[in-house]
Amino acid sequence: MKKILVPVDLSGATVRVCNVAAELAKAVGGRLVILHVVPPPPMVMSEYYAFDASQVIGLTSEARKRAAHRMEALGRWFNKRGPATKVVMHEGDPVSVILRTAATVRPDYLVIGSHGHTAAYDLIIGSTTHGIIRKPPCPLVLVPIAQPTRR
């Protein structure tokens, strides 16, 4: 059975990316591995304020809880409608974790959205998709997030 790794950022693009992955799984007789990576919180410091360690731990813990709840719901929804879906969640740098997970899972395909954040976010933080495209672990299916206009 073919494996399809689907990294998601739980943005508004997630459902579209997962639907494309589910269509591919159906076409090739595959199963989905949906991956979410909880990134470390950005460090914000100024001369007026800096987060202390307990605040950073609290932010990370809260982000992990919200992500786990959304990923469980996503897994339940996909398991109801089609092939066996495995839901995986890790913490760390998204590009590194996705590539490391791909090395472990050894997917036949990787389905990823063209972007999930704003252009400003990508400029400041960097684009996960661009990081994956540079070192693809297998054939990629890049899902455009903007709906194409039909004529």
C-alpha positions as CSV (number, residue, x, y, z in Angstrom):
1,M,0.0,0.0,0.0
2,K,1.3,3.4,-1.0
3,K,2.0,6.0,1.8
4,I,1.2,9.6,1.4
5,L,2.7,12.1,3.9
6,V,0.6,15.2,4.3
7,P,2.3,17.9,6.4
8,V,-0.3,20.5,7.6
9,D,-0.1,23.7,9.5
10,L,-3.8,23.7,10.6
11,S,-4.4,27.0,8.8
12,G,-7.4,27.5,6.5
13,A,-5.5,25.6,3.8
14,T,-5.5,22.3,5.7
15,V,-8.8,20.9,4.5
16,R,-8.0,21.7,0.9
17,V,-4.6,20.0,1.2
18,C,-6.0,16.9,2.9
19,N,-8.8,16.6,0.4
20,V,-6.3,16.5,-2.5
21,A,-4.2,14.0,-0.5
22,A,-7.4,11.8,0.0
23,E,-8.2,11.9,-3.7
24,L,-4.6,10.8,-4.4
25,A,-4.8,8.0,-1.8
26,K,-8.1,6.8,-3.4
27,A,-6.5,6.9,-6.9
28,V,-3.3,5.0,-6.0
29,G,-4.7,2.7,-3.2
30,G,-2.7,4.5,-0.6
31,R,-3.1,5.6,3.0
32,L,-2.5,9.0,4.6
33,V,-0.1,10.0,7.2
34,I,-1.1,13.5,8.3
35,L,1.7,15.4,10.1
36,H,1.5,18.6,12.1
37,V,4.6,20.2,13.5
38,V,4.2,22.5,16.5
39,P,6.9,25.1,16.0
40,P,8.8,26.7,18.9
41,P,7.3,30.0,19.9
42,P,9.1,33.0,18.4
43,M,11.3,34.8,20.9
44,V,10.1,38.3,21.4
45,M,12.4,40.6,23.4
46,S,12.7,44.3,23.7
47,E,14.1,46.7,26.2
48,Y,10.7,46.7,27.9
49,Y,9.7,43.1,28.0
50,A,10.9,39.6,27.4
51,F,9.1,36.3,28.0
52,D,10.5,34.2,30.8
53,A,10.9,30.5,30.7
54,S,7.5,29.7,32.3
55,Q,5.7,31.8,29.9
56,V,7.4,30.1,26.9
57,I,6.5,26.7,28.3
58,G,2.9,27.8,28.9
59,L,2.6,29.1,25.3
60,T,4.1,25.9,23.9
61,S,1.9,23.7,26.1
62,E,-1.2,25.6,25.0
63,A,-0.3,25.4,21.3
64,R,0.4,21.7,21.7
65,K,-3.1,21.1,23.3
66,R,-4.9,23.1,20.6
67,A,-3.1,21.3,17.8
68,A,-3.7,17.9,19.3
69,H,-7.4,18.5,19.6
70,R,-7.6,19.7,16.0
71,M,-5.4,16.8,14.7
72,E,-7.6,14.2,16.5
73,A,-10.7,15.7,14.9
74,L,-9.0,15.7,11.5
75,G,-8.0,12.1,11.9
76,R,-11.5,11.0,12.9
77,W,-13.1,12.9,10.0
78,F,-10.7,11.3,7.4
79,N,-11.0,7.8,8.9
80,K,-14.8,8.0,8.5
81,R,-14.6,8.8,4.8
82,G,-11.8,6.7,3.4
83,P,-8.5,4.9,3.7
84,A,-6.8,4.4,7.1
85,T,-5.4,7.7,8.2
86,K,-2.6,8.0,10.7
87,V,-2.2,11.4,12.5
88,V,1.2,12.4,13.8
89,M,2.3,15.4,15.7
90,H,5.8,16.5,16.6
91,E,7.5,19.7,17.9
92,G,10.4,21.6,16.4
93,D,11.5,23.3,13.2
94,P,8.8,22.3,10.6
95,V,11.2,21.7,7.7
96,S,13.6,19.6,9.7
97,V,10.8,17.6,11.3
98,I,9.0,17.0,8.0
99,L,12.2,15.8,6.4
100,R,13.0,13.6,9.4
101,T,9.5,12.1,9.4
102,A,9.7,11.4,5.7
103,A,13.0,9.5,6.2
104,T,11.2,7.4,8.8
105,V,7.8,6.9,7.1
106,R,9.4,6.6,3.6
107,P,6.3,7.9,1.8
108,D,5.6,7.4,-1.9
109,Y,4.3,10.9,-2.2
110,L,4.3,14.1,-0.2
111,V,1.3,16.4,-0.5
112,I,1.8,20.0,0.7
113,G,0.1,23.3,0.3
114,S,1.8,26.1,-1.6
115,H,1.6,28.2,1.5
116,G,-0.5,28.6,4.6
117,H,0.6,31.9,6.0
118,T,0.7,35.4,4.7
119,A,3.5,36.7,2.5
120,A,4.8,38.8,5.4
121,Y,5.0,35.7,7.6
122,D,6.9,33.8,4.9
123,L,9.3,36.7,4.5
124,I,10.1,37.0,8.2
125,I,9.9,33.4,9.3
126,G,10.5,31.5,6.1
127,S,8.3,29.2,4.0
128,T,8.1,25.6,5.1
129,T,7.1,24.6,1.5
130,H,10.2,26.2,0.1
131,G,12.3,24.3,2.5
132,I,10.7,21.0,1.5
133,I,11.0,21.8,-2.2
134,R,14.7,22.3,-1.9
135,K,15.3,18.7,-0.6
136,P,12.3,16.6,-1.7
137,P,12.3,13.2,-0.1
138,C,9.9,11.7,-2.8
139,P,7.6,13.0,-5.5
140,L,5.8,16.1,-4.4
141,V,2.2,17.2,-5.0
142,L,2.0,20.9,-4.5
143,V,-1.5,22.1,-3.8
144,P,-2.3,25.7,-4.7
145,I,-4.1,27.3,-1.9
146,A,-6.0,29.9,-3.9
147,Q,-9.0,28.4,-5.7
148,P,-8.4,28.5,-9.4
149,T,-10.9,30.6,-11.4
150,R,-12.9,28.7,-13.9
151,R,-13.8,30.1,-17.3
